[in-house]
Amino acid sequence: MAHKVPVLSSYGMPFNGHIEQIQNAGFVTSFGNIDEYASLMKHFMEIKNTKKMNYFKENAYRLWKKMGDPYDRAREQLDVYNQILN
């Protein structure tokens, strides 16, 4: 998102906190649906130089900027991982 790249992700098991962050900066596919994922990748390639893609790029960057300092986010994520491991 920091590089103005739209997000393509999928629902996971059991954690899906990333879904909230994606919003209108990309797409989320069903868990384990490879065909859906491939279809969306193809869609992104087809719209790479259009207003629609620019919409996703700008939203991705705007959302990234709203998240705050990336080092703070990384430390928070590391804290989550450590809690899970402990």
N, C-alpha and C positions, 0 to 999 in steps of 0.2 A: 504494500500500500504506500510505503514511503517513496517508492520509485514510480508511482502512478501506474501500477499494474493492478488490474482488476483481480479479484479473488475468485478462485474456483475451489470449492471444498465439498466435503460431504459430512453428513451426520455421523457421529462416532458412537462408540459404546465404551464406557458409560458417559464420557464427558462431552459436552457440546457448548461450552462457554464461548467458543469462537463464533458461533452462529450469531450471537448478539452483536458482535463487532462488524460483521460483514455488511449487514443492512442492505443498502442499495449500491454497494460497491462490487457486486459480483453475484455469483449463484452458489447455491448449496444443493447438492444432490442427495438422494436417498442413500442410506448406508449400504455399501456393497454393490451398488448398481453401476457396474462398469460401462454398460451401454449408454446410460444417461450421462455419465461423466464424459465419455468420449464424444457424445453428441454436443455437449456444451463446449468442449475444447474446440471442436470443429466450428461451432458457431462463433466463438471468439476469433478464430483465424479468419473467418469470412467477413467479419465486421471491423477488422483491425484499423482501417483508416476512415471511419465514419463518425458522424455525430453521436451515434449510439455508443460507440466505444469510448469516445471522449467523455461522455456522460459518466461511464463507469470509472474511467481513469481519474477524473476530477473528484468524484465521490470518494474513491479509495484514498486519494491524497488528503482530502478534507477530513475524512474520518481519522486517518492516521494522525494528523495534526491535533485533533481534538483529544486524542488519547494521552497527550502529554509527553514528558521526557521518556524516550525509549529505554534508557538505562534504568529508570524507575520501574517501568513495566517489566523489564527483564528480571530485576531483583524480586518483584512481586511473583513472577512466574516461577522463579527458582524457589521461593518460599513455599509455593504450592507443591512443587515437586518434592521438596524436603518433607513437608507434612505427610504426603502420600507415602513416602518411603519409610517414615518413622511410624 
